[in-house]
């Protein structure tokens, strides 16, 4: 196997860094939008689905400790 040229490795690292940065920005934007639109966390669709699944899982002795991220 022939090692990659230095510039390809550099370009790959740069692109990975940009991707991670954009992912962080997207996550922050989504959290901000959800907070502005839904208000209370308990009223969100995610929270309602989580509560339903948690109660069904409890019947089968499965325990969930963390709720939805937003």
SULZI-V950923 format. One record per pair of residues at least 24 apart in sequence whose ideal C-beta (glycine too) atoms are under 8 Angstrom apart, sorted by the first residue. I is the first residue (numbers start at 1). GAP is how many residues later the second one is. D is the distance in whole Angstrom. If there is no record, write none. Layout:
# SULZI-V950923
I|GAP|D  I|GAP|D
This chain:
# SULZI-V950923
30|40|7  31|38|8  31|39|6  34|36|4  35|35|7  38|32|8  41|26|8  41|27|8  41|29|7  44|24|7  44|26|7  46|24|7
